[in-house]
Amino acid sequence: MESVRTAMGLLADGRQLTSVLYRRIASTYSLDSRSDTYADRLPHVDDPDWQI
């Protein structure tokens, strides 16, 4: 029951659950883009049929 009270306390300041989750993720990880173009952001695959 104590863990439920703790969780409710952490969510009490957030207006929406998505805002709370975003804040937690953004405080841990950088959400900035690591490249300039969309094509640079796609993962590389070896199969030529799946390449851009």
C-alpha positions as CSV (number, residue, x, y, z in Angstrom):
1,M,0.0,0.0,0.0
2,E,2.9,2.3,0.7
3,S,4.2,1.9,-2.9
4,V,0.8,3.0,-4.2
5,R,0.8,6.1,-2.1
6,T,4.4,6.9,-3.3
7,A,3.3,6.4,-7.0
8,M,0.3,8.6,-6.5
9,G,2.5,11.3,-4.9
10,L,4.8,11.3,-7.9
11,L,1.9,11.6,-10.3
12,A,0.1,14.3,-8.3
13,D,2.1,17.2,-9.9
14,G,1.5,16.0,-13.5
15,R,-1.6,17.1,-15.3
16,Q,-1.5,14.1,-17.7
17,L,0.2,10.8,-17.5
18,T,2.0,11.4,-20.8
19,S,3.5,14.6,-19.4
20,V,4.9,12.7,-16.4
21,L,6.3,9.9,-18.6
22,Y,7.9,12.4,-21.1
23,R,9.5,14.3,-18.3
24,R,11.0,11.2,-16.8
25,I,12.3,9.9,-20.2
26,A,13.7,13.4,-21.2
27,S,15.5,13.8,-17.9
28,T,17.3,10.4,-18.5
29,Y,17.9,10.3,-22.2
30,S,18.6,12.9,-24.9
31,L,15.8,13.3,-27.3
32,D,17.7,15.5,-29.7
33,S,18.2,14.3,-33.3
34,R,21.7,12.8,-34.0
35,S,21.6,13.5,-37.7
36,D,20.4,16.1,-40.2
37,T,18.3,14.1,-42.6
38,Y,15.6,11.5,-42.2
39,A,17.6,9.1,-44.4
40,D,20.5,9.3,-41.9
41,R,18.2,8.4,-39.0
42,L,17.0,5.1,-40.6
43,P,18.8,2.0,-39.5
44,H,21.1,0.4,-42.0
45,V,20.1,-3.0,-43.4
46,D,22.2,-5.3,-45.6
47,D,19.3,-6.5,-47.8
48,P,19.2,-4.2,-50.9
49,D,15.5,-4.7,-51.3
50,W,14.9,-2.9,-48.0
51,Q,17.3,0.0,-48.6
52,I,16.3,3.5,-49.6
